[in-house]
Amino acid sequence: MTDEELIVEFALTRIDHPGRDLDEIAAILVERLGPDRVLEFAARNLATRGELRGAMIPSAIEHVM
């Protein structure tokens, strides 16, 4: 998934869930996209930060944020 696609998905998820915090929106999006994307986002977070700062799902959410 490209960064542009991720931004569009995030925006659409935010429209579907008005009033939620951005962290909650990111968590909903990660859950919606499934385990393959969770792994992809956690790997990207690892590549960006040079470390995993938690479990895979929180790392994926951190990348989306």
PDBQT receptor file of N, H, CA, C and O in Angstrom, charges set to zero:
ATOM      1  N   MET A   1       0.847  -1.167   0.000  1.00  0.00    +0.000 N 
ATOM      2  CA  MET A   1       0.000   0.000   0.000  1.00  0.00    +0.000 C 
ATOM      3  C   MET A   1       0.898   1.236   0.000  1.00  0.00    +0.000 C 
ATOM      4  O   MET A   1       1.811   1.355   0.817  1.00  0.00    +0.000 OA
ATOM      5  N   THR A   2       0.630   2.139  -0.913  1.00  0.00    +0.000 N 
ATOM      6  H   THR A   2      -0.112   2.043  -1.577  1.00  0.00    +0.000 HD
ATOM      7  CA  THR A   2       1.426   3.363  -0.978  1.00  0.00    +0.000 C 
ATOM      8  C   THR A   2       0.985   4.330   0.117  1.00  0.00    +0.000 C 
ATOM      9  O   THR A   2      -0.079   4.166   0.714  1.00  0.00    +0.000 OA
ATOM     10  N   ASP A   3       1.809   5.330   0.371  1.00  0.00    +0.000 N 
ATOM     11  H   ASP A   3       2.673   5.464  -0.114  1.00  0.00    +0.000 HD
ATOM     12  CA  ASP A   3       1.462   6.343   1.364  1.00  0.00    +0.000 C 
ATOM     13  C   ASP A   3       0.187   7.081   0.969  1.00  0.00    +0.000 C 
ATOM     14  O   ASP A   3      -0.634   7.415   1.824  1.00  0.00    +0.000 OA
ATOM     15  N   GLU A   4       0.024   7.334  -0.323  1.00  0.00    +0.000 N 
ATOM     16  H   GLU A   4       0.690   7.064  -1.018  1.00  0.00    +0.000 HD
ATOM     17  CA  GLU A   4      -1.168   8.029  -0.800  1.00  0.00    +0.000 C 
ATOM     18  C   GLU A   4      -2.421   7.193  -0.558  1.00  0.00    +0.000 C 
ATOM     19  O   GLU A   4      -3.454   7.725  -0.151  1.00  0.00    +0.000 OA
ATOM     20  N   GLU A   5      -2.334   5.891  -0.807  1.00  0.00    +0.000 N 
ATOM     21  H   GLU A   5      -1.495   5.459  -1.137  1.00  0.00    +0.000 HD
ATOM     22  CA  GLU A   5      -3.470   5.005  -0.556  1.00  0.00    +0.000 C 
ATOM     23  C   GLU A   5      -3.792   4.949   0.936  1.00  0.00    +0.000 C 
ATOM     24  O   GLU A   5      -4.958   4.903   1.326  1.00  0.00    +0.000 OA
ATOM     25  N   LEU A   6      -2.759   4.954   1.756  1.00  0.00    +0.000 N 
ATOM     26  H   LEU A   6      -1.811   4.991   1.439  1.00  0.00    +0.000 HD
ATOM     27  CA  LEU A   6      -2.960   4.935   3.201  1.00  0.00    +0.000 C 
ATOM     28  C   LEU A   6      -3.659   6.213   3.668  1.00  0.00    +0.000 C 
ATOM     29  O   LEU A   6      -4.539   6.162   4.527  1.00  0.00    +0.000 OA
ATOM     30  N   ILE A   7      -3.275   7.333   3.113  1.00  0.00    +0.000 N 
ATOM     31  H   ILE A   7      -2.560   7.374   2.415  1.00  0.00    +0.000 HD
ATOM     32  CA  ILE A   7      -3.906   8.606   3.480  1.00  0.00    +0.000 C 
ATOM     33  C   ILE A   7      -5.384   8.598   3.100  1.00  0.00    +0.000 C 
ATOM     34  O   ILE A   7      -6.229   9.041   3.879  1.00  0.00    +0.000 OA
ATOM     35  N   VAL A   8      -5.695   8.100   1.913  1.00  0.00    +0.000 N 
ATOM     36  H   VAL A   8      -5.009   7.741   1.281  1.00  0.00    +0.000 HD
ATOM     37  CA  VAL A   8      -7.093   8.026   1.474  1.00  0.00    +0.000 C 
ATOM     38  C   VAL A   8      -7.885   7.094   2.379  1.00  0.00    +0.000 C 
ATOM     39  O   VAL A   8      -8.993   7.431   2.796  1.00  0.00    +0.000 OA
ATOM     40  N   GLU A   9      -7.330   5.927   2.687  1.00  0.00    +0.000 N 
ATOM     41  H   GLU A   9      -6.430   5.653   2.349  1.00  0.00    +0.000 HD
ATOM     42  CA  GLU A   9      -8.016   4.981   3.581  1.00  0.00    +0.000 C 
ATOM     43  C   GLU A   9      -8.238   5.595   4.962  1.00  0.00    +0.000 C 
ATOM     44  O   GLU A   9      -9.296   5.412   5.564  1.00  0.00    +0.000 OA
ATOM     45  N   PHE A  10      -7.243   6.320   5.459  1.00  0.00    +0.000 N 
ATOM     46  H   PHE A  10      -6.384   6.469   4.970  1.00  0.00    +0.000 HD
ATOM     47  CA  PHE A  10      -7.373   6.970   6.767  1.00  0.00    +0.000 C 
ATOM     48  C   PHE A  10      -8.489   8.008   6.722  1.00  0.00    +0.000 C 
ATOM     49  O   PHE A  10      -9.311   8.083   7.635  1.00  0.00    +0.000 OA
ATOM     50  N   ALA A  11      -8.514   8.805   5.662  1.00  0.00    +0.000 N 
ATOM     51  H   ALA A  11      -7.846   8.744   4.920  1.00  0.00    +0.000 HD
ATOM     52  CA  ALA A  11      -9.551   9.829   5.535  1.00  0.00    +0.000 C 
ATOM     53  C   ALA A  11     -10.938   9.204   5.456  1.00  0.00    +0.000 C 
ATOM     54  O   ALA A  11     -11.873   9.689   6.093  1.00  0.00    +0.000 OA
ATOM     55  N   LEU A  12     -11.078   8.139   4.686  1.00  0.00    +0.000 N 
ATOM     56  H   LEU A  12     -10.319   7.745   4.169  1.00  0.00    +0.000 HD
ATOM     57  CA  LEU A  12     -12.374   7.472   4.576  1.00  0.00    +0.000 C 
ATOM     58  C   LEU A  12     -12.799   6.852   5.909  1.00  0.00    +0.000 C 
ATOM     59  O   LEU A  12     -13.977   6.892   6.265  1.00  0.00    +0.000 OA
ATOM     60  N   THR A  13     -11.856   6.289   6.637  1.00  0.00    +0.000 N 
ATOM     61  H   THR A  13     -10.899   6.256   6.348  1.00  0.00    +0.000 HD
ATOM     62  CA  THR A  13     -12.168   5.721   7.952  1.00  0.00    +0.000 C 
ATOM     63  C   THR A  13     -12.579   6.817   8.913  1.00  0.00    +0.000 C 
ATOM     64  O   THR A  13     -13.478   6.626   9.731  1.00  0.00    +0.000 OA
ATOM     65  N   ARG A  14     -11.931   7.958   8.819  1.00  0.00    +0.000 N 
ATOM     66  H   ARG A  14     -11.200   8.114   8.155  1.00  0.00    +0.000 HD
ATOM     67  CA  ARG A  14     -12.287   9.084   9.698  1.00  0.00    +0.000 C 
ATOM     68  C   ARG A  14     -13.683   9.595   9.387  1.00  0.00    +0.000 C 
ATOM     69  O   ARG A  14     -14.422   9.970  10.297  1.00  0.00    +0.000 OA
ATOM     70  N   ILE A  15     -14.053   9.616   8.113  1.00  0.00    +0.000 N 
ATOM     71  H   ILE A  15     -13.453   9.312   7.374  1.00  0.00    +0.000 HD
ATOM     72  CA  ILE A  15     -15.409  10.027   7.729  1.00  0.00    +0.000 C 
ATOM     73  C   ILE A  15     -16.438   9.051   8.293  1.00  0.00    +0.000 C 
ATOM     74  O   ILE A  15     -17.511   9.459   8.739  1.00  0.00    +0.000 OA
ATOM     75  N   ASP A  16     -16.105   7.755   8.272  1.00  0.00    +0.000 N 
ATOM     76  H   ASP A  16     -15.234   7.423   7.910  1.00  0.00    +0.000 HD
ATOM     77  CA  ASP A  16     -17.021   6.728   8.783  1.00  0.00    +0.000 C 
ATOM     78  C   ASP A  16     -17.162   6.769  10.299  1.00  0.00    +0.000 C 
ATOM     79  O   ASP A  16     -18.152   6.270  10.833  1.00  0.00    +0.000 OA
ATOM     80  N   HIS A  17     -16.195   7.353  11.004  1.00  0.00    +0.000 N 
ATOM     81  H   HIS A  17     -15.391   7.759  10.570  1.00  0.00    +0.000 HD
ATOM     82  CA  HIS A  17     -16.185   7.366  12.469  1.00  0.00    +0.000 C 
ATOM     83  C   HIS A  17     -15.913   8.777  12.986  1.00  0.00    +0.000 C 
ATOM     84  O   HIS A  17     -14.865   9.027  13.582  1.00  0.00    +0.000 OA
ATOM     85  N   PRO A  18     -16.855   9.705  12.759  1.00  0.00    +0.000 N 
ATOM     86  CA  PRO A  18     -16.625  11.082  13.213  1.00  0.00    +0.000 C 
ATOM     87  C   PRO A  18     -16.589  11.151  14.744  1.00  0.00    +0.000 C 
ATOM     88  O   PRO A  18     -17.258  10.383  15.436  1.00  0.00    +0.000 OA
ATOM     89  N   GLY A  19     -15.805  12.075  15.237  1.00  0.00    +0.000 N 
ATOM     90  H   GLY A  19     -15.262  12.699  14.674  1.00  0.00    +0.000 HD
ATOM     91  CA  GLY A  19     -15.729  12.271  16.675  1.00  0.00    +0.000 C 
ATOM     92  C   GLY A  19     -14.723  11.391  17.383  1.00  0.00    +0.000 C 
ATOM     93  O   GLY A  19     -14.501  11.554  18.583  1.00  0.00    +0.000 OA
ATOM     94  N   ARG A  20     -14.113  10.468  16.675  1.00  0.00    +0.000 N 
ATOM     95  H   ARG A  20     -14.294  10.335  15.701  1.00  0.00    +0.000 HD
ATOM     96  CA  ARG A  20     -13.099   9.595  17.296  1.00  0.00    +0.000 C 
ATOM     97  C   ARG A  20     -11.740  10.279  17.249  1.00  0.00    +0.000 C 
ATOM     98  O   ARG A  20     -11.476  11.102  16.372  1.00  0.00    +0.000 OA
ATOM     99  N   ASP A  21     -10.879   9.929  18.205  1.00  0.00    +0.000 N 
ATOM    100  H   ASP A  21     -11.094   9.261  18.917  1.00  0.00    +0.000 HD
ATOM    101  CA  ASP A  21      -9.502  10.426  18.207  1.00  0.00    +0.000 C 
ATOM    102  C   ASP A  21      -8.732   9.806  17.048  1.00  0.00    +0.000 C 
ATOM    103  O   ASP A  21      -9.100   8.749  16.536  1.00  0.00    +0.000 OA
ATOM    104  N   LEU A  22      -7.664  10.474  16.646  1.00  0.00    +0.000 N 
ATOM    105  H   LEU A  22      -7.365  11.333  17.062  1.00  0.00    +0.000 HD
ATOM    106  CA  LEU A  22      -6.863   9.962  15.534  1.00  0.00    +0.000 C 
ATOM    107  C   LEU A  22      -6.253   8.600  15.844  1.00  0.00    +0.000 C 
ATOM    108  O   LEU A  22      -6.127   7.760  14.953  1.00  0.00    +0.000 OA
ATOM    109  N   ASP A  23      -5.873   8.375  17.105  1.00  0.00    +0.000 N 
ATOM    110  H   ASP A  23      -5.975   9.058  17.828  1.00  0.00    +0.000 HD
ATOM    111  CA  ASP A  23      -5.346   7.063  17.495  1.00  0.00    +0.000 C 
ATOM    112  C   ASP A  23      -6.393   5.971  17.292  1.00  0.00    +0.000 C 
ATOM    113  O   ASP A  23      -6.078   4.877  16.824  1.00  0.00    +0.000 OA
ATOM    114  N   GLU A  24      -7.624   6.273  17.643  1.00  0.00    +0.000 N 
ATOM    115  H   GLU A  24      -7.879   7.162  18.024  1.00  0.00    +0.000 HD
ATOM    116  CA  GLU A  24      -8.707   5.303  17.459  1.00  0.00    +0.000 C 
ATOM    117  C   GLU A  24      -8.978   5.047  15.982  1.00  0.00    +0.000 C 
ATOM    118  O   GLU A  24      -9.242   3.913  15.582  1.00  0.00    +0.000 OA
ATOM    119  N   ILE A  25      -8.915   6.090  15.181  1.00  0.00    +0.000 N 
ATOM    120  H   ILE A  25      -8.701   7.011  15.505  1.00  0.00    +0.000 HD
ATOM    121  CA  ILE A  25      -9.105   5.950  13.734  1.00  0.00    +0.000 C 
ATOM    122  C   ILE A  25      -8.025   5.046  13.158  1.00  0.00    +0.000 C 
ATOM    123  O   ILE A  25      -8.314   4.160  12.354  1.00  0.00    +0.000 OA
ATOM    124  N   ALA A  26      -6.775   5.270  13.571  1.00  0.00    +0.000 N 
ATOM    125  H   ALA A  26      -6.540   5.990  14.224  1.00  0.00    +0.000 HD
ATOM    126  CA  ALA A  26      -5.668   4.443  13.083  1.00  0.00    +0.000 C 
ATOM    127  C   ALA A  26      -5.863   2.986  13.491  1.00  0.00    +0.000 C 
ATOM    128  O   ALA A  26      -5.602   2.085  12.693  1.00  0.00    +0.000 OA
ATOM    129  N   ALA A  27      -6.315   2.740  14.716  1.00  0.00    +0.000 N 
ATOM    130  H   ALA A  27      -6.527   3.471  15.364  1.00  0.00    +0.000 HD
ATOM    131  CA  ALA A  27      -6.547   1.372  15.181  1.00  0.00    +0.000 C 
ATOM    132  C   ALA A  27      -7.658   0.702  14.387  1.00  0.00    +0.000 C 
ATOM    133  O   ALA A  27      -7.545  -0.469  14.026  1.00  0.00    +0.000 OA
ATOM    134  N   ILE A  28      -8.725   1.432  14.113  1.00  0.00    +0.000 N 
ATOM    135  H   ILE A  28      -8.817   2.384  14.405  1.00  0.00    +0.000 HD
ATOM    136  CA  ILE A  28      -9.829   0.889  13.312  1.00  0.00    +0.000 C 
ATOM    137  C   ILE A  28      -9.333   0.546  11.915  1.00  0.00    +0.000 C 
ATOM    138  O   ILE A  28      -9.660  -0.513  11.378  1.00  0.00    +0.000 OA
ATOM    139  N   LEU A  29      -8.549   1.433  11.331  1.00  0.00    +0.000 N 
ATOM    140  H   LEU A  29      -8.283   2.293  11.766  1.00  0.00    +0.000 HD
ATOM    141  CA  LEU A  29      -8.024   1.209   9.979  1.00  0.00    +0.000 C 
ATOM    142  C   LEU A  29      -7.129  -0.017   9.929  1.00  0.00    +0.000 C 
ATOM    143  O   LEU A  29      -7.263  -0.847   9.030  1.00  0.00    +0.000 OA
ATOM    144  N   VAL A  30      -6.224  -0.137  10.880  1.00  0.00    +0.000 N 
ATOM    145  H   VAL A  30      -6.115   0.538  11.610  1.00  0.00    +0.000 HD
ATOM    146  CA  VAL A  30      -5.316  -1.286  10.907  1.00  0.00    +0.000 C 
ATOM    147  C   VAL A  30      -6.110  -2.580  11.045  1.00  0.00    +0.000 C 
ATOM    148  O   VAL A  30      -5.827  -3.564  10.362  1.00  0.00    +0.000 OA
ATOM    149  N   GLU A  31      -7.092  -2.575  11.921  1.00  0.00    +0.000 N 
ATOM    150  H   GLU A  31      -7.322  -1.776  12.476  1.00  0.00    +0.000 HD
ATOM    151  CA  GLU A  31      -7.929  -3.770  12.108  1.00  0.00    +0.000 C 
ATOM    152  C   GLU A  31      -8.693  -4.108  10.830  1.00  0.00    +0.000 C 
ATOM    153  O   GLU A  31      -8.824  -5.277  10.468  1.00  0.00    +0.000 OA
ATOM    154  N   ARG A  32      -9.188  -3.094  10.160  1.00  0.00    +0.000 N 
ATOM    155  H   ARG A  32      -9.081  -2.144  10.454  1.00  0.00    +0.000 HD
ATOM    156  CA  ARG A  32      -9.969  -3.284   8.939  1.00  0.00    +0.000 C 
ATOM    157  C   ARG A  32      -9.124  -3.852   7.797  1.00  0.00    +0.000 C 
ATOM    158  O   ARG A  32      -9.622  -4.644   6.997  1.00  0.00    +0.000 OA
ATOM    159  N   LEU A  33      -7.861  -3.460   7.715  1.00  0.00    +0.000 N 
ATOM    160  H   LEU A  33      -7.456  -2.817   8.365  1.00  0.00    +0.000 HD
ATOM    161  CA  LEU A  33      -7.019  -3.860   6.590  1.00  0.00    +0.000 C 
ATOM    162  C   LEU A  33      -6.492  -5.285   6.703  1.00  0.00    +0.000 C 
ATOM    163  O   LEU A  33      -6.090  -5.872   5.699  1.00  0.00    +0.000 OA
ATOM    164  N   GLY A  34      -6.486  -5.845   7.896  1.00  0.00    +0.000 N 
ATOM    165  H   GLY A  34      -6.813  -5.368   8.711  1.00  0.00    +0.000 HD
ATOM    166  CA  GLY A  34      -6.122  -7.246   8.041  1.00  0.00    +0.000 C 
ATOM    167  C   GLY A  34      -4.675  -7.501   8.409  1.00  0.00    +0.000 C 
ATOM    168  O   GLY A  34      -3.857  -6.583   8.465  1.00  0.00    +0.000 OA
ATOM    169  N   PRO A  35      -4.370  -8.784   8.660  1.00  0.00    +0.000 N 
ATOM    170  CA  PRO A  35      -3.053  -9.156   9.203  1.00  0.00    +0.000 C 
ATOM    171  C   PRO A  35      -1.884  -8.904   8.252  1.00  0.00    +0.000 C 
ATOM    172  O   PRO A  35      -0.777  -8.617   8.710  1.00  0.00    +0.000 OA
ATOM    173  N   ASP A  36      -2.102  -9.004   6.951  1.00  0.00    +0.000 N 
ATOM    174  H   ASP A  36      -3.001  -9.237   6.579  1.00  0.00    +0.000 HD
ATOM    175  CA  ASP A  36      -0.995  -8.747   6.025  1.00  0.00    +0.000 C 
ATOM    176  C   ASP A  36      -0.550  -7.296   6.087  1.00  0.00    +0.000 C 
ATOM    177  O   ASP A  36       0.646  -7.007   6.047  1.00  0.00    +0.000 OA
ATOM    178  N   ARG A  37      -1.506  -6.387   6.184  1.00  0.00    +0.000 N 
ATOM    179  H   ARG A  37      -2.478  -6.622   6.216  1.00  0.00    +0.000 HD
ATOM    180  CA  ARG A  37      -1.168  -4.962   6.283  1.00  0.00    +0.000 C 
ATOM    181  C   ARG A  37      -0.566  -4.631   7.640  1.00  0.00    +0.000 C 
ATOM    182  O   ARG A  37       0.316  -3.777   7.734  1.00  0.00    +0.000 OA
ATOM    183  N   VAL A  38      -1.035  -5.301   8.699  1.00  0.00    +0.000 N 
ATOM    184  H   VAL A  38      -1.752  -5.994   8.622  1.00  0.00    +0.000 HD
ATOM    185  CA  VAL A  38      -0.442  -5.093  10.024  1.00  0.00    +0.000 C 
ATOM    186  C   VAL A  38       1.046  -5.406   9.966  1.00  0.00    +0.000 C 
ATOM    187  O   VAL A  38       1.873  -4.641  10.461  1.00  0.00    +0.000 OA
ATOM    188  N   LEU A  39       1.371  -6.525   9.362  1.00  0.00    +0.000 N 
ATOM    189  H   LEU A  39       0.698  -7.146   8.959  1.00  0.00    +0.000 HD
ATOM    190  CA  LEU A  39       2.769  -6.920   9.229  1.00  0.00    +0.000 C 
ATOM    191  C   LEU A  39       3.545  -5.908   8.388  1.00  0.00    +0.000 C 
ATOM    192  O   LEU A  39       4.668  -5.540   8.732  1.00  0.00    +0.000 OA
ATOM    193  N   GLU A  40       2.946  -5.462   7.289  1.00  0.00    +0.000 N 
ATOM    194  H   GLU A  40       2.033  -5.761   7.009  1.00  0.00    +0.000 HD
ATOM    195  CA  GLU A  40       3.602  -4.476   6.421  1.00  0.00    +0.000 C 
ATOM    196  C   GLU A  40       3.872  -3.172   7.168  1.00  0.00    +0.000 C 
ATOM    197  O   GLU A  40       4.971  -2.625   7.084  1.00  0.00    +0.000 OA
ATOM    198  N   PHE A  41       2.871  -2.670   7.902  1.00  0.00    +0.000 N 
ATOM    199  H   PHE A  41       1.978  -3.114   7.970  1.00  0.00    +0.000 HD
ATOM    200  CA  PHE A  41       3.033  -1.407   8.616  1.00  0.00    +0.000 C 
ATOM    201  C   PHE A  41       4.024  -1.537   9.761  1.00  0.00    +0.000 C 
ATOM    202  O   PHE A  41       4.801  -0.615  10.010  1.00  0.00    +0.000 OA
ATOM    203  N   ALA A  42       4.009  -2.667  10.465  1.00  0.00    +0.000 N 
ATOM    204  H   ALA A  42       3.377  -3.415  10.263  1.00  0.00    +0.000 HD
ATOM    205  CA  ALA A  42       4.984  -2.879  11.544  1.00  0.00    +0.000 C 
ATOM    206  C   ALA A  42       6.397  -2.933  10.970  1.00  0.00    +0.000 C 
ATOM    207  O   ALA A  42       7.333  -2.401  11.566  1.00  0.00    +0.000 OA
ATOM    208  N   ALA A  43       6.550  -3.580   9.807  1.00  0.00    +0.000 N 
ATOM    209  H   ALA A  43       5.789  -4.013   9.323  1.00  0.00    +0.000 HD
ATOM    210  CA  ALA A  43       7.863  -3.643   9.162  1.00  0.00    +0.000 C 
ATOM    211  C   ALA A  43       8.325  -2.252   8.737  1.00  0.00    +0.000 C 
ATOM    212  O   ALA A  43       9.497  -1.911   8.889  1.00  0.00    +0.000 OA
ATOM    213  N   ARG A  44       7.402  -1.450   8.205  1.00  0.00    +0.000 N 
ATOM    214  H   ARG A  44       6.449  -1.728   8.082  1.00  0.00    +0.000 HD
ATOM    215  CA  ARG A  44       7.755  -0.077   7.825  1.00  0.00    +0.000 C 
ATOM    216  C   ARG A  44       8.159   0.743   9.052  1.00  0.00    +0.000 C 
ATOM    217  O   ARG A  44       9.102   1.532   9.004  1.00  0.00    +0.000 OA
ATOM    218  N   ASN A  45       7.432   0.542  10.146  1.00  0.00    +0.000 N 
ATOM    219  H   ASN A  45       6.665  -0.099  10.185  1.00  0.00    +0.000 HD
ATOM    220  CA  ASN A  45       7.764   1.258  11.374  1.00  0.00    +0.000 C 
ATOM    221  C   ASN A  45       9.157   0.863  11.852  1.00  0.00    +0.000 C 
ATOM    222  O   ASN A  45       9.938   1.714  12.277  1.00  0.00    +0.000 OA
ATOM    223  N   LEU A  46       9.464  -0.428  11.780  1.00  0.00    +0.000 N 
ATOM    224  H   LEU A  46       8.829  -1.119  11.435  1.00  0.00    +0.000 HD
ATOM    225  CA  LEU A  46      10.791  -0.904  12.152  1.00  0.00    +0.000 C 
ATOM    226  C   LEU A  46      11.850  -0.273  11.259  1.00  0.00    +0.000 C 
ATOM    227  O   LEU A  46      12.892   0.162  11.750  1.00  0.00    +0.000 OA
ATOM    228  N   ALA A  47      11.603  -0.218   9.965  1.00  0.00    +0.000 N 
ATOM    229  H   ALA A  47      10.757  -0.571   9.565  1.00  0.00    +0.000 HD
ATOM    230  CA  ALA A  47      12.572   0.363   9.033  1.00  0.00    +0.000 C 
ATOM    231  C   ALA A  47      12.770   1.853   9.294  1.00  0.00    +0.000 C 
ATOM    232  O   ALA A  47      13.887   2.360   9.188  1.00  0.00    +0.000 OA
ATOM    233  N   THR A  48      11.711   2.543   9.628  1.00  0.00    +0.000 N 
ATOM    234  H   THR A  48      10.804   2.132   9.715  1.00  0.00    +0.000 HD
ATOM    235  CA  THR A  48      11.787   3.981   9.857  1.00  0.00    +0.000 C 
ATOM    236  C   THR A  48      12.487   4.307  11.170  1.00  0.00    +0.000 C 
ATOM    237  O   THR A  48      13.346   5.186  11.224  1.00  0.00    +0.000 OA
ATOM    238  N   ARG A  49      12.114   3.593  12.225  1.00  0.00    +0.000 N 
ATOM    239  H   ARG A  49      11.415   2.878  12.181  1.00  0.00    +0.000 HD
ATOM    240  CA  ARG A  49      12.616   3.914  13.555  1.00  0.00    +0.000 C 
ATOM    241  C   ARG A  49      13.861   3.127  13.955  1.00  0.00    +0.000 C 
ATOM    242  O   ARG A  49      14.583   3.523  14.870  1.00  0.00    +0.000 OA
ATOM    243  N   GLY A  50      14.108   2.017  13.269  1.00  0.00    +0.000 N 
ATOM    244  H   GLY A  50      13.521   1.695  12.526  1.00  0.00    +0.000 HD
ATOM    245  CA  GLY A  50      15.256   1.193  13.608  1.00  0.00    +0.000 C 
ATOM    246  C   GLY A  50      15.016   0.304  14.811  1.00  0.00    +0.000 C 
ATOM    247  O   GLY A  50      15.940  -0.343  15.304  1.00  0.00    +0.000 OA
ATOM    248  N   GLU A  51      13.769   0.267  15.290  1.00  0.00    +0.000 N 
ATOM    249  H   GLU A  51      13.019   0.792  14.889  1.00  0.00    +0.000 HD
ATOM    250  CA  GLU A  51      13.422  -0.583  16.422  1.00  0.00    +0.000 C 
ATOM    251  C   GLU A  51      11.911  -0.788  16.437  1.00  0.00    +0.000 C 
ATOM    252  O   GLU A  51      11.160   0.058  15.951  1.00  0.00    +0.000 OA
ATOM    253  N   LEU A  52      11.474  -1.903  16.991  1.00  0.00    +0.000 N 
ATOM    254  H   LEU A  52      12.085  -2.590  17.385  1.00  0.00    +0.000 HD
ATOM    255  CA  LEU A  52      10.054  -2.104  17.244  1.00  0.00    +0.000 C 
ATOM    256  C   LEU A  52       9.780  -1.596  18.644  1.00  0.00    +0.000 C 
ATOM    257  O   LEU A  52      10.385  -2.058  19.611  1.00  0.00    +0.000 OA
ATOM    258  N   ARG A  53       8.880  -0.658  18.749  1.00  0.00    +0.000 N 
ATOM    259  H   ARG A  53       8.388  -0.283  17.963  1.00  0.00    +0.000 HD
ATOM    260  CA  ARG A  53       8.600  -0.044  20.045  1.00  0.00    +0.000 C 
ATOM    261  C   ARG A  53       7.345  -0.622  20.678  1.00  0.00    +0.000 C 
ATOM    262  O   ARG A  53       6.584   0.095  21.329  1.00  0.00    +0.000 OA
ATOM    263  N   GLY A  54       7.132  -1.901  20.488  1.00  0.00    +0.000 N 
ATOM    264  H   GLY A  54       7.750  -2.483  19.959  1.00  0.00    +0.000 HD
ATOM    265  CA  GLY A  54       5.962  -2.554  21.052  1.00  0.00    +0.000 C 
ATOM    266  C   GLY A  54       5.606  -3.770  20.223  1.00  0.00    +0.000 C 
ATOM    267  O   GLY A  54       6.377  -4.211  19.370  1.00  0.00    +0.000 OA
ATOM    268  N   ALA A  55       4.445  -4.294  20.483  1.00  0.00    +0.000 N 
ATOM    269  H   ALA A  55       3.819  -3.935  21.176  1.00  0.00    +0.000 HD
ATOM    270  CA  ALA A  55       3.956  -5.440  19.725  1.00  0.00    +0.000 C 
ATOM    271  C   ALA A  55       3.632  -5.022  18.300  1.00  0.00    +0.000 C 
ATOM    272  O   ALA A  55       3.652  -3.838  17.966  1.00  0.00    +0.000 OA
ATOM    273  N   MET A  56       3.334  -6.008  17.467  1.00  0.00    +0.000 N 
ATOM    274  H   MET A  56       3.318  -6.971  17.738  1.00  0.00    +0.000 HD
ATOM    275  CA  MET A  56       3.144  -5.748  16.048  1.00  0.00    +0.000 C 
ATOM    276  C   MET A  56       1.971  -4.797  15.777  1.00  0.00    +0.000 C 
ATOM    277  O   MET A  56       2.119  -3.856  14.998  1.00  0.00    +0.000 OA
ATOM    278  N   ILE A  57       0.832  -5.020  16.393  1.00  0.00    +0.000 N 
ATOM    279  H   ILE A  57       0.712  -5.785  17.026  1.00  0.00    +0.000 HD
ATOM    280  CA  ILE A  57      -0.332  -4.177  16.108  1.00  0.00    +0.000 C 
ATOM    281  C   ILE A  57      -0.108  -2.736  16.572  1.00  0.00    +0.000 C 
ATOM    282  O   ILE A  57      -0.378  -1.817  15.798  1.00  0.00    +0.000 OA
ATOM    283  N   PRO A  58       0.375  -2.490  17.801  1.00  0.00    +0.000 N 
ATOM    284  CA  PRO A  58       0.667  -1.099  18.167  1.00  0.00    +0.000 C 
ATOM    285  C   PRO A  58       1.724  -0.454  17.277  1.00  0.00    +0.000 C 
ATOM    286  O   PRO A  58       1.659   0.747  17.017  1.00  0.00    +0.000 OA
ATOM    287  N   SER A  59       2.680  -1.221  16.813  1.00  0.00    +0.000 N 
ATOM    288  H   SER A  59       2.733  -2.197  17.024  1.00  0.00    +0.000 HD
ATOM    289  CA  SER A  59       3.687  -0.671  15.888  1.00  0.00    +0.000 C 
ATOM    290  C   SER A  59       3.067  -0.307  14.561  1.00  0.00    +0.000 C 
ATOM    291  O   SER A  59       3.434   0.702  13.958  1.00  0.00    +0.000 OA
ATOM    292  N   ALA A  60       2.124  -1.121  14.092  1.00  0.00    +0.000 N 
ATOM    293  H   ALA A  60       1.826  -1.940  14.581  1.00  0.00    +0.000 HD
ATOM    294  CA  ALA A  60       1.416  -0.818  12.848  1.00  0.00    +0.000 C 
ATOM    295  C   ALA A  60       0.584   0.437  13.011  1.00  0.00    +0.000 C 
ATOM    296  O   ALA A  60       0.555   1.287  12.121  1.00  0.00    +0.000 OA
ATOM    297  N   ILE A  61      -0.092   0.558  14.143  1.00  0.00    +0.000 N 
ATOM    298  H   ILE A  61      -0.068  -0.133  14.866  1.00  0.00    +0.000 HD
ATOM    299  CA  ILE A  61      -0.894   1.754  14.405  1.00  0.00    +0.000 C 
ATOM    300  C   ILE A  61       0.003   2.984  14.478  1.00  0.00    +0.000 C 
ATOM    301  O   ILE A  61      -0.351   4.045  13.963  1.00  0.00    +0.000 OA
ATOM    302  N   GLU A  62       1.157   2.844  15.112  1.00  0.00    +0.000 N 
ATOM    303  H   GLU A  62       1.444   1.982  15.530  1.00  0.00    +0.000 HD
ATOM    304  CA  GLU A  62       2.100   3.964  15.178  1.00  0.00    +0.000 C 
ATOM    305  C   GLU A  62       2.540   4.397  13.792  1.00  0.00    +0.000 C 
ATOM    306  O   GLU A  62       2.683   5.592  13.533  1.00  0.00    +0.000 OA
ATOM    307  N   HIS A  63       2.756   3.438  12.895  1.00  0.00    +0.000 N 
ATOM    308  H   HIS A  63       2.639   2.468  13.106  1.00  0.00    +0.000 HD
ATOM    309  CA  HIS A  63       3.149   3.792  11.529  1.00  0.00    +0.000 C 
ATOM    310  C   HIS A  63       2.032   4.551  10.820  1.00  0.00    +0.000 C 
ATOM    311  O   HIS A  63       2.295   5.522  10.111  1.00  0.00    +0.000 OA
ATOM    312  N   VAL A  64       0.800   4.118  11.005  1.00  0.00    +0.000 N 
ATOM    313  H   VAL A  64       0.587   3.328  11.581  1.00  0.00    +0.000 HD
ATOM    314  CA  VAL A  64      -0.337   4.787  10.364  1.00  0.00    +0.000 C 
ATOM    315  C   VAL A  64      -0.460   6.221  10.877  1.00  0.00    +0.000 C 
ATOM    316  O   VAL A  64      -0.789   7.139  10.127  1.00  0.00    +0.000 OA
ATOM    317  N   MET A  65      -0.188   6.390  12.163  1.00  0.00    +0.000 N 
ATOM    318  H   MET A  65       0.079   5.644  12.772  1.00  0.00    +0.000 HD
ATOM    319  CA  MET A  65      -0.267   7.750  12.743  1.00  0.00    +0.000 C 
ATOM    320  C   MET A  65       0.819   8.622  12.159  1.00  0.00    +0.000 C 
ATOM    321  O   MET A  65       0.926   9.796  12.514  1.00  0.00    +0.000 OA
TER     322      MET A  65
